[in-house]
């Protein structure tokens, strides 16, 4: 089967003063590291967090002491996986290999069709 696997990554950015800069740097750095490994097929976007007070989503980034924690969403298509869990392991292994020391968590796995058998 073919799947789209969505991972969340916790990206640390140093020497930034505002959220927009932190997000830009995080997306750029993640994209650069993935491209160095010729993984331009992985989509990188900033994640969203729901406000605990009102429930509205906002960019998943926090800045304190000129250091930011940015939640990124990484999306990858996996073809011919044996199962949903197999697709998740493939995505985590591939992306984790390029983004060493970056915490990753599977947040969604979507079956996209029949693989070649």
Secondary structure, 3 states (H helix, E strand, C coil): CEEEEEEEEEEEEECCCCHHHHHHHHHHHHHHHHHHCCCCCCEEEECEEECCCCCCEEECEEEECCEEEEEEEEEEEECCCCCHHHHHHHHHHHHHHHCCCCCEEEEEEEEEECCCC
